Amino acid sequence: MDTKIMNHCRLLTVTFRSSRLLFPLAACFLCVSSAASAAGAATGPAVGSFAPDFKVHNAVTGENTLLSSQRGKVVILTFWASWCTPCRELPILEKAQHVVGKDNLIVFAVSYRDTAAAAAAIKKLASTWQINVIEDHNGWIASRYSISAIPHLFMIGRDGKVVANHLGYGDRTINELVADINHALAEPKPVNQDVPPAASIE
């Protein structure tokens, strides 16, 4: 890892905020490879639009739930794969989930085009994680979010609208991600949590 990035990680301290508590998080958890961002502009739902709804199937627990049922929480939806060298966000998101708690933050990590063998290994490894590893065997969730390159992360606010869209990771992107989490957690929970109608939900 680049020395400049290492020094930056030692010095930086970030704070996750909720409506009641402050959550300190050591910046060493933000030390990831300064991989080049994926080519092209970020695709998928625009910031400010409602996040497309879908049914989540947890690869570890087997539970099914709708994305829209998480209204009132900040949702981080990340597309990653075991074969993706720049996909180093899961330890960061796991720490964030642990520190902030599931009452305010929920993380969905969607496995993208992983082999059956890799998916089985991930399922075993993820049994101790607090984040939710999501199966997407037919690529339906990825298609709803126009995923063509990874890592690709969406942050969804308490009102169900997209507040951030990150394609690729680097030193600057990680700092932006932390700022986006802080901003989204600071927003009050919406009084009306009605879900906009969807054409179809798988």
C-alpha positions as CSV (number, residue, x, y, z in Angstrom):
1,M,0.0,0.0,0.0
2,D,1.2,3.5,-0.8
3,T,3.0,5.2,2.1
4,K,1.0,8.4,1.7
5,I,-2.3,6.5,2.1
6,M,-1.0,4.6,5.1
7,N,0.0,7.9,6.8
8,H,-3.4,9.4,5.9
9,C,-5.1,6.4,7.5
10,R,-3.1,6.7,10.7
11,L,-4.0,10.4,11.1
12,L,-7.6,10.5,10.0
13,T,-10.4,9.9,12.5
14,V,-14.0,9.7,11.3
15,T,-17.3,9.9,13.2
16,F,-20.5,8.1,12.4
17,R,-23.5,10.1,13.6
18,S,-27.0,9.0,14.5
19,S,-29.8,11.2,15.9
20,R,-28.7,10.4,19.5
21,L,-25.2,9.1,19.6
22,L,-21.7,9.6,18.1
23,F,-19.8,6.6,16.9
24,P,-16.0,7.0,16.6
25,L,-14.4,4.8,14.1
26,A,-10.6,4.5,13.7
27,A,-9.5,5.4,10.3
28,C,-7.3,2.4,9.9
29,F,-10.4,0.5,8.9
30,L,-10.5,2.8,5.9
31,C,-7.1,1.6,4.7
32,V,-7.9,-0.1,1.4
33,S,-6.0,-0.5,-1.8
34,S,-5.9,2.6,-3.9
35,A,-7.4,0.8,-6.9
36,A,-8.2,2.7,-10.0
37,S,-11.9,3.5,-10.4
38,A,-13.8,1.5,-12.9
39,A,-14.0,3.2,-16.3
40,G,-16.8,5.4,-17.2
41,A,-19.4,7.3,-15.2
42,A,-21.5,5.6,-12.5
43,T,-24.7,4.0,-13.8
44,G,-27.8,3.0,-12.1
45,P,-30.5,4.9,-10.2
46,A,-29.8,8.6,-10.0
47,V,-29.1,10.4,-6.7
48,G,-32.5,11.7,-5.4
49,S,-34.5,9.0,-7.0
50,F,-36.2,6.2,-5.2
51,A,-34.1,3.0,-5.0
52,P,-35.6,0.2,-7.0
53,D,-37.2,-2.3,-4.7
54,F,-36.3,-6.0,-4.7
55,K,-36.6,-9.0,-2.5
56,V,-33.4,-9.8,-0.5
57,H,-32.4,-13.4,0.0
58,N,-29.8,-13.7,2.7
59,A,-27.2,-16.3,1.6
60,V,-26.4,-17.2,5.2
61,T,-29.8,-17.2,7.0
62,G,-32.0,-18.0,4.0
63,E,-34.3,-15.2,5.1
64,N,-36.2,-13.1,2.5
65,T,-37.1,-9.5,3.0
66,L,-37.9,-6.4,0.8
67,L,-35.5,-3.6,0.5
68,S,-38.4,-1.2,1.1
69,S,-39.0,-2.8,4.6
70,Q,-35.8,-1.1,5.7
71,R,-37.3,2.4,5.5
72,G,-36.2,4.6,8.4
73,K,-32.7,3.1,8.2
74,V,-29.7,4.0,6.1
75,V,-29.1,1.2,3.6
76,I,-25.8,0.5,2.0
77,L,-26.1,-1.7,-1.1
78,T,-22.8,-2.8,-2.5
79,F,-22.1,-5.1,-5.5
80,W,-18.9,-7.1,-5.1
81,A,-17.3,-10.5,-5.9
82,S,-14.6,-12.7,-4.5
83,W,-12.7,-12.4,-7.8
84,C,-12.7,-8.6,-7.8
85,T,-9.3,-7.4,-6.6
86,P,-10.4,-3.8,-5.9
87,C,-13.5,-5.0,-3.9
88,R,-12.1,-4.4,-0.4
89,E,-15.0,-2.6,1.1
90,L,-16.6,-5.4,3.1
91,P,-14.3,-5.1,6.2
92,I,-15.1,-1.4,6.3
93,L,-18.8,-2.0,6.0
94,E,-18.7,-4.8,8.5
95,K,-17.1,-2.4,11.0
96,A,-19.6,0.3,10.3
97,Q,-22.5,-2.1,10.8
98,H,-21.0,-3.2,14.1
99,V,-20.4,0.3,15.4
100,V,-23.6,2.0,14.2
101,G,-26.0,-0.9,14.8
102,K,-28.8,-2.4,12.8
103,D,-31.4,0.0,14.1
104,N,-29.8,2.8,12.1
105,L,-27.8,1.1,9.4
106,I,-28.2,-2.0,7.3
107,V,-25.7,-3.3,4.8
108,F,-26.6,-5.6,1.8
109,A,-23.6,-7.0,0.0
110,V,-24.8,-8.5,-3.3
111,S,-22.5,-11.2,-4.8
112,Y,-22.0,-10.4,-8.4
113,R,-21.3,-13.2,-10.9
114,D,-19.5,-15.4,-8.4
115,T,-19.1,-19.2,-9.1
116,A,-21.0,-21.7,-7.0
117,A,-17.8,-22.8,-5.3
118,A,-16.9,-19.2,-4.4
119,A,-20.5,-18.6,-3.2
120,A,-20.3,-21.6,-0.9
121,A,-17.0,-20.4,0.6
122,I,-18.3,-16.9,1.1
123,K,-21.5,-18.3,2.8
124,K,-19.3,-20.2,5.3
125,L,-17.1,-17.2,6.0
126,A,-20.0,-14.8,6.3
127,S,-21.7,-16.8,9.1
128,T,-19.9,-14.6,11.6
129,W,-20.6,-11.3,9.8
130,Q,-23.2,-8.7,10.8
131,I,-23.6,-7.5,7.2
132,N,-26.0,-9.3,5.0
133,V,-24.5,-11.3,2.1
134,I,-27.2,-11.4,-0.7
135,E,-27.6,-14.0,-3.4
136,D,-28.4,-12.8,-6.9
137,H,-28.0,-16.0,-9.0
138,N,-29.9,-14.7,-12.0
139,G,-28.5,-11.2,-11.9
140,W,-31.9,-9.6,-11.4
141,I,-30.9,-7.2,-8.7
142,A,-27.8,-6.2,-10.6
143,S,-29.9,-5.5,-13.7
144,R,-32.3,-3.3,-11.8
145,Y,-29.3,-1.2,-10.7
146,S,-27.6,-1.3,-14.1
147,I,-24.4,-2.9,-12.8
148,S,-21.7,-3.5,-15.4
149,A,-18.6,-3.0,-13.3
150,I,-17.7,-3.5,-9.7
151,P,-17.1,-2.5,-7.0
152,H,-20.3,-0.4,-7.2
153,L,-22.0,0.9,-4.1
154,F,-25.3,2.8,-3.5
155,M,-26.3,4.5,-0.3
156,I,-30.0,4.8,0.3
157,G,-31.3,7.3,2.8
158,R,-34.0,6.8,5.5
159,D,-36.7,7.9,3.0
160,G,-35.7,5.3,0.5
161,K,-34.0,7.6,-2.0
162,V,-30.5,7.2,-3.3
163,V,-28.1,9.6,-1.6
164,A,-24.8,8.4,-3.1
165,N,-23.6,6.3,-6.0
166,H,-19.9,5.2,-5.9
167,L,-18.3,3.3,-8.7
168,G,-14.8,2.0,-8.0
169,Y,-12.7,2.8,-4.9
170,G,-9.7,4.9,-4.1
171,D,-8.4,7.1,-1.3
172,R,-10.7,10.0,-2.2
173,T,-13.7,7.7,-2.7
174,I,-13.4,6.2,0.7
175,N,-13.4,9.6,2.4
176,E,-16.5,10.5,0.3
177,L,-18.2,7.3,1.5
178,V,-17.6,8.1,5.1
179,A,-19.0,11.6,4.6
180,D,-22.0,10.2,2.9
181,I,-22.7,7.8,5.8
182,N,-22.4,10.6,8.3
183,H,-24.8,12.8,6.3
184,A,-27.3,10.1,5.8
185,L,-27.3,9.0,9.4
186,A,-27.9,12.7,10.5
187,E,-31.2,12.8,8.6
188,P,-34.3,12.3,10.7
189,K,-36.4,9.3,10.1
190,P,-39.4,10.1,7.8
191,V,-42.8,10.2,9.3
192,N,-44.5,8.8,6.2
193,Q,-42.7,5.7,5.1
194,D,-45.1,4.7,2.3
195,V,-43.4,2.8,-0.5
196,P,-43.9,4.0,-4.1
197,P,-45.6,1.5,-6.4
198,A,-43.3,-0.8,-8.3
199,A,-44.0,-2.5,-11.6
200,S,-42.6,-5.8,-10.2
201,I,-40.6,-7.1,-7.3
202,E,-38.7,-10.4,-7.5
